[in-house]
Amino acid sequence: MKERIEYLRQQLSIHNYKYYVLAEPSISDYEFDQLLEELTKLEKENPQYFDLNSPTLKVGGAINKNFENFTHLYPMLSLGNTYSEDELKDFDDRIFKQLGHRDYEYICELKFDGLSISLHYENGILARAVTRGDGTKGDVVTDNVKTIKALNTKLIGEYLETLEVRGEIFMHRHAFDRLNQQRELEGESLFANPRNVASGTLKLQNSMDVAKRPLDIYLYHLIENKETIKTHFDSLTAMKNWGLKISEHSKKCNSIEAVFEFIKYWGKEKQHLSYDIDGVVIKINNYNQREELGFTAKSPRWAMAYKFKTEDACTKLLSIDYQVGRTGSITPVANLQPVLLLGTTVKRASLHNANEIERLDIRTGDFVYVEKGGEIIPKITGVNMEKRDQNLLPNTYITHCPECHTALVRADGEANHYCPNEDECPPQVVGKIQHFIFRKAMDISGLGEETIQLLYAQGLIKNIADLYDLKFDDVIRLERMAEKSAQNLIDGIKTSVDIPYQRVLFGLGIRYVGETVAKKLAAKFKTIELLKNATYEDLLSVDEIGVRIALSIVQYFKNQNHIDLIQRLKIAGLQFVNTAKELVLDSSMLAGKSVVISGIFSKYSRDEIKQMVEINGGKNASGITSKTDFVIVGENMGPAKLEKAIQLKISVLNEDDFLQMIGK
């Protein structure tokens, strides 16, 4: 009996693969259903042979009321994107400049309009499926993903022992239409678009409900294993050989002109696809070249998304509201006569700033063109002048804050107006407190944005220091606040006093001081007193701190309210001293030396060599200048960099020369 069960599982998996991945079915639907029915019966009669990856479990059944969080081994970064061919040319020029040659290929892929997913396989079996989440952590939705018939939960052929692949889960348009027709018959509200369905479906608690919605998947990224696979194209081939579904429309391009041809072709042909795409993704093919190009804080330097310009609609501008942000920035928002655009009803759109209103010459009562930037966020792109009523008056931008009525200011060279009443203007106060509890700042569990608004509305908090005066009896009285939630909130606030200085500094919400700048400031000025007393010139001496940031910090500490606030936070026990251990130097032989690293190395990775530079007192620099002391070169160093080093008479060392220099 066991042998028959194993045989049926194997045959059904093969037929699933042929039908959903290769689109080459070898048996009829009736024959497939007969095999599935037999297997279901045998598994029910022989529960001792249960297998999590059986084809019968594609119908779901597991209940998951709370999705577990999983931290991605490698962050799921977003891509830089553009709608402009000129910006894509600039991207290509940057690749050429950094590599120093044109000996590189691009892989062009369709940009699917779905939900990103990460799949972890262990010994050929799907062990875990994780959503993108915030890019750092996502939800584990393995049971739901297993219901996707196009996905092989058990790999075939010769596969890596452990691997991670990433892709997109989506829904075909005809499946979406059928789903909406069924909902209409049942008297349920209709879904807006296929992407929303895919996203919402993965969060359903019962995988049996997920299985009723026909999701599909394309895999397009293998976390690189440079020992066995050298290029992105090779990784696509490997994934296909393992039984994973990849798009047949990916293409190698050896020039930016070939990329433009691919974009132009799919800009026209996308309407003939059975699913939605919103652009094309362009990636460097060679993994070694990707490593040399590296990453920014938010995205890889070796990839770019080109987005197709979206459809627009024309509707009437009813009025303009003005919103106040956390930093006091004023954003005008257009209230529109509702209009259907890409499956959703649009009622509001950002107008950005006074310059944009003036550029568009937009007036209340105008008929305006609206489109979705990236097919998500509505924006106004122009005015239909033929429909304009000549009696309409030009828009007059507000002069005072709509919330606290303080006169607005606008700094030279800036597009936005600001409300300077940062300590009393309600949206700014609430926004600052919400920023303070943010995960990358104080990460106060049990406290969300809505609760902050409630606490402020009840007069229980007026600034971030007031959080540390809250008592259980204060918060239990809040609407819909249970005892356990109230206690979790108080406990979360108490625990946050152990958050390190650099994150407290970020949490203060000093204008222009983001997460990275806060780290640099905390490393340079070890206490808040040192930072408070730092001069404008002191601040400018810190790496990557420019005029705008330095002025903002000086201005912040001139405000006595801020000094008093920090004092209260100190009394509450928050960390205002950098207690991180100093980097222990192996030597100071590179003290004061500026070093550039370029190419691929055989004995150590680039990061390891960078670390060796730092622990011997040196400083890593990104580009070669007259201030560079020497360059460490590996294979595939760009000839332009090498030529520049020679022109500037800068010493060039190979890996062995450098290791000998530091005595390693």
C-alpha positions in Angstrom: 0.0 0.0 0.0 2.8 2.4 0.9 4.4 1.8 -2.6 1.1 2.7 -4.3 0.7 5.9 -2.3 4.3 6.9 -3.1 3.7 6.1 -6.8 0.5 8.2 -6.9 2.2 11.1 -5.2 5.0 11.0 -7.6 2.8 10.8 -10.7 0.5 13.6 -9.5 3.5 15.8 -8.8 4.8 15.2 -12.3 1.4 15.9 -13.9 1.1 19.1 -11.8 4.5 20.2 -13.0 3.7 19.5 -16.6 0.3 21.3 -16.4 1.1 24.3 -14.3 4.8 24.9 -15.0 5.5 23.6 -18.5 1.9 24.1 -19.8 2.2 20.7 -21.5 -0.4 18.4 -19.9 0.1 14.7 -20.7 -3.2 13.4 -19.3 -6.8 14.7 -19.2 -8.4 16.5 -16.3 -10.6 13.5 -15.7 -7.6 11.1 -15.5 -5.9 13.5 -13.1 -9.0 13.7 -10.9 -9.2 9.9 -10.8 -5.6 9.6 -9.6 -6.1 12.3 -7.0 -9.3 10.7 -5.8 -7.5 7.3 -5.3 -4.7 8.9 -3.4 -7.0 10.8 -1.2 -8.9 7.6 -0.3 -5.6 5.6 0.4 -4.2 8.4 2.6 -7.4 8.5 4.6 -7.3 4.8 5.1 -3.5 4.8 5.9 -2.8 7.9 8.1 0.6 6.4 9.1 1.9 7.4 5.7 1.0 11.1 6.1 3.2 13.5 4.1 3.1 17.3 4.4 4.0 17.7 0.8 1.4 15.3 -0.7 -0.5 16.7 -3.7 -3.7 16.1 -1.8 -2.8 18.9 0.6 -3.0 21.5 -2.3 -6.6 21.9 -1.1 -5.5 23.3 2.2 -7.0 22.8 5.6 -4.5 24.2 8.2 -5.7 27.0 10.4 -3.3 29.8 11.4 -4.7 32.5 13.6 -1.4 34.2 14.2 1.3 34.3 11.6 4.8 33.8 12.9 7.4 36.5 12.0 10.6 35.5 10.3 13.7 37.7 9.9 15.0 37.4 6.3 18.5 36.0 6.1 19.1 38.7 3.4 16.8 41.8 3.3 14.2 41.9 0.6 15.2 45.3 -0.8 13.1 47.3 -3.1 14.4 48.4 -6.5 15.1 51.9 -7.7 12.5 52.7 -10.4 11.9 55.1 -13.2 9.5 55.9 -16.0 12.2 57.6 -18.1 14.5 56.2 -20.7 16.9 59.0 -20.0 17.2 57.9 -16.3 17.7 54.3 -17.5 20.6 55.6 -19.7 22.0 57.3 -16.6 21.7 54.0 -14.8 23.7 52.3 -17.6 26.3 55.1 -17.5 26.7 54.6 -13.8 27.3 50.8 -14.4 29.9 51.6 -17.0 31.6 54.2 -14.8 31.8 51.9 -11.8 32.9 48.8 -13.7 35.1 50.7 -16.1 34.1 48.7 -19.2 31.1 47.6 -21.2 31.7 43.9 -20.9 28.5 43.2 -19.1 25.0 41.8 -19.9 21.6 42.7 -18.6 18.7 40.3 -17.9 15.3 41.8 -18.6 12.3 40.4 -16.8 8.6 41.3 -16.7 7.7 43.1 -13.5 4.7 41.1 -12.2 2.0 43.0 -10.3 1.6 40.7 -7.3 3.0 39.9 -3.9 6.7 39.2 -3.3 7.5 35.9 -1.6 10.6 34.1 -0.3 10.7 30.3 -0.3 13.2 28.2 1.7 13.9 24.7 0.6 15.7 22.2 2.8 16.9 18.9 1.2 14.5 19.6 -1.7 11.4 20.1 0.5 9.6 23.5 0.9 10.3 24.3 4.6 9.1 27.9 4.8 7.4 30.6 2.8 7.7 34.2 4.0 6.1 37.4 2.8 8.3 40.5 2.1 6.8 42.3 5.1 8.9 45.4 5.8 11.9 44.0 3.9 13.6 42.9 7.1 10.9 40.6 8.6 7.9 39.0 7.0 5.0 36.6 7.9 5.4 32.8 7.6 2.6 31.7 5.3 3.8 28.3 4.3 0.5 26.4 4.6 -1.2 29.0 2.4 1.6 29.0 -0.3 1.5 25.2 -0.4 -2.0 25.4 -1.9 -0.6 27.0 -5.1 -0.9 24.3 -7.7 1.9 25.8 -9.9 4.4 25.5 -7.1 6.5 22.4 -6.6 6.9 21.8 -2.9 9.4 19.0 -3.6 12.2 19.7 -6.0 13.4 17.4 -8.7 16.8 16.7 -10.2 20.1 17.7 -8.6 19.4 20.6 -6.3 21.3 22.5 -3.6 20.9 21.1 -0.1 19.6 24.4 1.3 18.4 27.2 -0.9 16.2 30.3 -1.0 14.3 31.4 -4.0 12.1 34.5 -4.4 9.3 35.4 -6.7 5.9 36.9 -7.1 2.5 35.4 -6.3 -0.3 36.8 -8.5 -3.7 36.0 -10.0 -4.7 35.8 -13.7 -7.2 38.2 -14.8 -9.8 35.6 -16.0 -9.5 33.9 -12.6 -10.1 37.3 -10.9 -13.1 37.9 -13.1 -14.6 34.4 -12.2 -14.0 35.1 -8.5 -15.8 38.4 -8.7 -18.7 36.9 -10.6 -19.1 34.3 -7.9 -19.0 36.9 -5.2 -21.6 38.9 -7.0 -23.9 35.9 -7.2 -23.4 35.4 -3.4 -24.2 39.1 -2.7 -20.6 39.8 -1.5 -18.6 43.0 -2.2 -16.4 42.8 -5.3 -12.6 42.8 -5.2 -10.8 45.9 -6.6 -8.0 44.2 -8.6 -6.0 40.9 -8.9 -3.1 42.2 -6.8 -5.3 43.0 -3.8 -6.8 39.6 -4.0 -3.3 37.9 -4.1 -2.1 39.9 -1.1 -5.3 39.5 1.0 -5.5 35.8 0.2 -2.1 34.9 1.6 -3.3 36.4 5.0 -6.4 34.2 5.2 -6.3 32.1 8.4 -7.7 28.9 6.8 -5.6 27.5 4.0 -8.7 25.7 2.7 -10.1 29.1 1.9 -6.8 30.0 0.2 -7.0 26.9 -2.0 -10.4 28.1 -3.4 -8.7 31.1 -4.9 -6.6 30.2 -7.9 -3.2 31.9 -7.2 -0.2 31.4 -9.5 3.5 32.0 -9.0 6.7 32.9 -10.9 10.1 32.5 -9.3 12.8 34.9 -10.5 15.6 35.1 -7.9 17.9 32.6 -6.4 20.0 33.8 -3.4 23.4 33.6 -5.1 25.6 30.6 -4.4 28.7 31.8 -6.3 30.5 28.4 -5.9 28.0 26.7 -8.2 26.2 29.4 -10.2 27.9 32.4 -11.7 25.1 34.4 -13.5 21.5 35.2 -13.0 20.6 33.5 -16.3 22.2 30.3 -15.0 20.1 30.6 -11.8 16.9 30.7 -13.9 18.0 27.6 -15.7 18.8 25.8 -12.5 15.4 26.8 -10.9 13.6 25.5 -14.0 15.6 22.2 -13.8 14.5 21.8 -10.1 10.9 22.0 -11.2 10.2 25.6 -10.2 8.1 27.8 -12.4 9.9 30.7 -14.1 8.7 33.2 -16.7 9.5 32.2 -20.3 9.8 35.9 -21.2 13.1 36.7 -19.6 15.8 37.8 -22.0 19.6 38.5 -22.1 20.5 41.9 -23.5 24.1 43.0 -24.3 23.4 46.7 -24.5 21.0 49.4 -23.2 19.6 49.7 -26.7 18.5 46.0 -26.6 16.9 46.7 -23.2 14.9 49.6 -24.7 13.7 47.2 -27.5 12.5 44.7 -24.9 10.7 47.5 -23.0 9.1 48.9 -26.1 7.9 45.4 -27.2 6.2 44.6 -23.8 4.8 48.1 -23.5 2.6 47.1 -26.4 2.2 43.3 -25.8 1.4 43.4 -22.1 -2.3 43.6 -23.0 -2.1 40.1 -24.5 -0.8 38.5 -21.3 -3.2 36.7 -19.0 -1.9 38.6 -15.9 -1.0 42.2 -15.1 2.5 43.6 -15.3 3.5 47.2 -14.5 6.9 47.3 -16.1 10.3 45.6 -16.7 13.1 44.8 -14.3 16.6 45.2 -15.6 19.4 43.3 -13.8 23.2 42.8 -14.3 23.6 39.2 -15.2 27.1 38.4 -13.8 27.2 37.8 -10.0 30.8 39.0 -9.6 29.9 42.3 -11.3 26.9 42.6 -9.0 29.2 42.3 -6.0 31.5 45.0 -7.3 28.5 47.3 -7.9 27.1 46.7 -4.4 24.1 48.2 -2.7 22.7 51.5 -1.4 20.9 51.4 2.0 17.6 50.7 0.2 18.3 49.0 -3.1 20.9 47.2 -5.2 23.0 49.3 -7.6 22.9 46.6 -10.2 19.2 46.6 -10.9 16.5 49.0 -11.9 12.7 48.8 -12.5 11.3 50.6 -15.6 7.6 51.2 -15.0 5.2 51.7 -17.8 3.3 54.9 -17.8 -0.2 54.1 -16.5 -3.6 55.0 -17.8 -5.2 58.2 -16.5 -8.7 59.5 -16.0 -10.3 62.9 -16.0 -12.4 64.2 -13.1 -13.4 67.4 -11.3 -11.4 69.0 -8.6 -13.9 69.7 -5.8 -11.6 71.4 -3.2 -8.0 71.5 -1.8 -7.2 70.5 1.8 -3.9 71.1 3.5 -2.3 68.4 5.7 0.4 68.9 8.3 3.1 66.3 8.6 5.4 65.2 11.5 8.1 67.7 10.6 5.6 70.6 10.0 5.7 70.2 6.2 2.4 71.3 4.6 1.0 69.0 1.8 -1.9 70.2 -0.3 -4.4 67.4 -1.1 -6.9 67.5 -3.9 -10.5 66.3 -3.2 -11.8 64.8 -6.4 -15.2 63.8 -7.8 -14.8 60.0 -7.4 -13.5 58.3 -10.5 -12.6 54.6 -11.3 -8.9 54.1 -12.2 -7.3 50.7 -12.6 -10.0 48.9 -10.7 -10.1 51.3 -7.7 -12.1 54.4 -6.9 -10.0 57.5 -6.5 -11.2 60.4 -4.4 -8.0 62.2 -3.3 -4.6 62.9 -4.8 -1.5 64.7 -3.5 -0.6 68.1 -5.0 2.9 68.0 -3.3 3.6 71.7 -2.7 2.9 75.3 -3.8 5.3 75.0 -6.8 3.3 72.1 -8.2 0.0 73.9 -7.9 1.5 76.9 -9.6 3.1 74.8 -12.3 -0.2 73.1 -13.1 -2.2 76.3 -12.7 -4.8 74.2 -11.0 -8.0 75.8 -9.8 -10.9 74.5 -7.7 -13.6 73.5 -10.2 -11.1 72.4 -12.9 -11.3 69.1 -14.6 -8.0 67.4 -14.0 -6.1 64.3 -15.3 -5.3 61.7 -12.6 -3.1 58.7 -12.8 -1.5 56.3 -10.3 2.2 56.7 -9.8 3.5 53.2 -9.9 -0.2 52.2 -10.4 -0.7 52.7 -6.6 -0.6 56.3 -5.5 -2.9 58.7 -7.3 -1.4 62.0 -8.6 -2.7 64.9 -10.7 -0.7 65.3 -13.9 -2.5 68.1 -15.7 -5.6 70.3 -16.3 -8.1 69.9 -19.1 -8.1 73.5 -20.3 -10.8 72.9 -22.8 -13.3 72.2 -19.9 -12.1 75.1 -17.7 -14.8 77.6 -16.6 -13.2 81.0 -17.3 -14.7 82.4 -14.1 -12.5 80.1 -11.9 -10.0 82.1 -9.8 -6.3 81.1 -9.4 -5.5 79.1 -6.3 -4.2 81.1 -3.3 -1.9 79.1 -1.2 -2.6 79.2 2.6 -0.5 81.5 4.8 -1.3 80.0 8.2 -1.3 76.5 9.6 -4.7 74.8 9.1 -4.3 73.1 12.6 -2.8 75.7 14.9 -3.1 78.9 12.8 0.6 79.7 13.2 2.0 81.8 10.2 3.8 79.4 7.8 7.4 79.7 6.8 9.3 78.7 3.6 13.1 78.5 3.7 15.1 79.7 0.7 15.6 77.0 -1.9 12.9 74.7 -0.4 9.6 73.8 -2.2 7.5 73.1 1.0 5.9 75.5 3.4 6.3 74.6 7.1 4.5 75.3 10.4 7.2 76.4 12.8 5.1 75.6 15.9 6.6 72.1 16.3 6.0 71.7 20.0 2.3 72.6 20.1 0.8 72.0 16.6 -1.3 68.8 17.2 -0.4 66.8 14.0 3.3 67.5 14.6 3.2 66.5 18.2 1.3 63.3 17.5 3.6 62.6 14.5 6.7 63.0 16.6 5.5 60.7 19.3 4.5 58.1 16.6 8.0 58.4 15.1 9.5 58.0 18.6 7.8 54.6 19.1 8.7 53.4 15.6 10.4 50.0 15.3 13.8 51.4 14.3 13.7 54.0 17.1 12.3 53.0 20.5 10.3 50.0 19.3 7.8 50.2 22.1 5.6 47.1 21.9 2.0 47.4 22.8 1.8 51.0 21.6 0.5 51.8 18.1 -0.3 54.9 16.2 -4.0 54.8 17.0 -3.3 54.5 20.7 -1.0 57.5 20.5 -3.8 59.5 19.0 -6.2 58.4 21.8 -3.7 59.3 24.5 -3.1 62.7 23.0 -6.8 63.3 22.5 -7.5 62.4 26.2 -4.7 64.9 27.3 -2.6 62.1 28.8 0.5 62.9 26.7 1.7 66.1 25.0 5.3 65.0 24.1 7.5 61.9 24.1 8.6 62.4 27.7 5.0 62.2 28.9 5.0 58.5 27.8 7.3 57.7 30.8 4.8 59.2 33.2 1.9 57.0 32.1 0.3 54.7 34.7 -1.8 51.6 34.2 -4.8 53.4 35.6 -4.3 56.1 32.9 -4.4 53.8 29.9 -7.0 51.2 31.1 -9.7 53.9 30.7 -9.0 54.3 27.0 -11.7 53.0 24.6 -11.4 49.3 23.8 -8.3 48.9 26.1 -8.3 45.5 27.9 -6.3 44.9 31.0 -3.7 42.7 29.3 -3.2 45.3 26.5 -2.8 48.1 29.1 -0.2 46.2 31.0 1.7 45.3 27.8 1.8 49.0 26.9 3.2 50.0 30.3 5.7 47.1 30.2 6.8 48.1 26.6 7.5 51.7 27.8 9.5 50.5 30.8 11.6 48.1 28.6 12.4 50.9 26.0 14.7 52.6 28.5 17.4 50.0 27.5 17.3 51.1 23.8 20.9 52.3 22.8 21.8 56.0 22.4 21.9 56.0 18.6 18.3 54.9 18.4 17.1 57.3 21.1 18.8 60.1 19.0 17.0 58.9 15.9 13.7 58.8 17.9 14.0 62.4 19.0 12.9 63.3 15.5 15.5 66.1 14.8 14.8 67.3 11.2 17.1 65.6 8.6 18.6 63.2 11.3 17.6 59.8 9.9 18.7 56.4 11.1 22.2 56.4 9.4 23.0 60.0 10.4 22.0 59.2 14.0 24.5 56.3 14.0 27.3 58.6 12.8 26.5 61.3 15.3 26.4 58.8 18.2 29.8 57.4 17.1 31.4 60.9 17.0 29.7 62.6 19.9 29.6 59.9 22.6 27.1 61.7 24.9 24.1 64.0 24.3 26.0 66.8 26.0 28.8 66.6 23.5 26.3 66.7 20.7 24.4 69.6 22.3 27.7 71.6 22.6 29.0 70.8 19.2 29.6 73.8 16.9 28.4 74.0 13.4 32.0 73.4 12.3 32.3 70.3 14.6 29.2 68.8 13.0 30.5 69.5 9.4 33.6 67.5 10.2 31.6 64.3 10.6 31.6 62.1 7.6 28.4 62.7 5.4 27.1 65.5 7.6 26.3 68.5 5.4 25.2 72.1 5.8 21.5 71.4 6.1 21.9 68.7 8.7 24.4 70.7 10.8 22.2 73.7 10.8 19.2 71.7 11.8 21.0 70.1 14.8 22.4 73.5 16.0 18.9 74.9 15.8 17.3 72.0 17.6 19.6 72.5 20.7 18.9 76.2 20.8 15.3 75.5 21.8 15.0 75.3 25.6 11.9 73.1 25.3 14.1 70.4 23.7 16.7 70.7 26.4 14.0 70.3 29.0 12.5 67.3 27.1 15.9 65.5 27.0 16.4 66.2 30.7 13.1 64.5 31.5 14.0 61.5 29.3 17.3 61.2 31.2 15.5 61.2 34.5 13.2 58.4 33.1 16.4 56.3 32.5 16.8 56.6 28.7 20.3 56.0 27.2 22.1 59.2 26.2 25.7 57.8 26.3 27.2 55.6 23.6 28.4 52.5 25.5 29.3 50.5 22.3 32.8 49.1 22.5 35.4 50.9 20.5 36.8 49.1 17.5 39.9 47.2 18.7 42.8 47.9 16.4 45.3 45.3 15.5 47.7 48.1 14.6 47.8 51.7 13.6 50.0 51.2 10.5 47.2 52.5 8.2 46.3 55.4 10.5 45.2 58.4 8.4 45.3 56.4 5.2 42.4 56.5 2.7 42.0 53.2 0.9 39.9 52.2 -2.1 39.1 48.5 -2.8 38.1 47.4 -6.3 37.6 44.0 -8.0 37.0 40.5 -6.8 39.4 38.7 -4.4 40.4 35.0 -4.1 41.4 34.7 -0.4 39.0 37.1 1.3 35.8 38.8 0.5 35.6 42.6 -0.1 33.9 43.1 3.2 36.7 41.1 5.0 39.4 43.2 3.4 37.5 46.4 4.3 37.4 45.2 7.9 41.2 44.6 7.8 41.7 48.2 6.6 39.6 49.5 9.6 41.2 47.4 12.3 44.6 48.6 11.1 43.5 52.2 11.5 42.7 53.0 7.8 39.5 54.5 6.3 37.6 52.9 3.4 36.7 55.3 0.6 34.3 54.7 -2.3 36.1 56.6 -5.1 39.6 57.3 -6.2 40.7 61.0 -5.6 43.9 62.9 -5.1 43.5 62.1 -1.3 43.5 58.3 -1.9 46.7 56.8 -0.4 46.5 53.4 -2.2 44.2 51.1 -4.1 43.8 47.4 -3.3 42.9 45.6 -6.6 41.4 42.2 -7.4 40.2 40.5 -10.6 37.9 42.4 -12.9 38.9 45.8 -11.7 37.5 48.5 -14.0 40.2 49.8 -16.4 39.0 53.4 -15.8 39.7 53.1 -12.1 43.1 51.7 -12.7 43.9 54.4 -15.3 42.8 57.1 -12.8 45.0 55.6 -10.1 48.0 55.6 -12.5 47.3 59.2 -13.6 47.2 60.4 -10.0 50.3 58.3 -9.2 48.5 56.4 -6.4 50.0 53.1 -5.2 48.2 50.0 -6.5 48.4 46.8 -4.4 47.1 43.3 -5.1 45.6 41.1 -2.4 48.9 39.5 -1.5 50.7 42.8 -1.4 48.1 44.1 1.1 48.2 41.0 3.3 52.0 41.2 3.4 51.8 44.9 4.3 49.6 44.2 7.4 51.6 41.1 8.3 48.7 38.6 7.7 
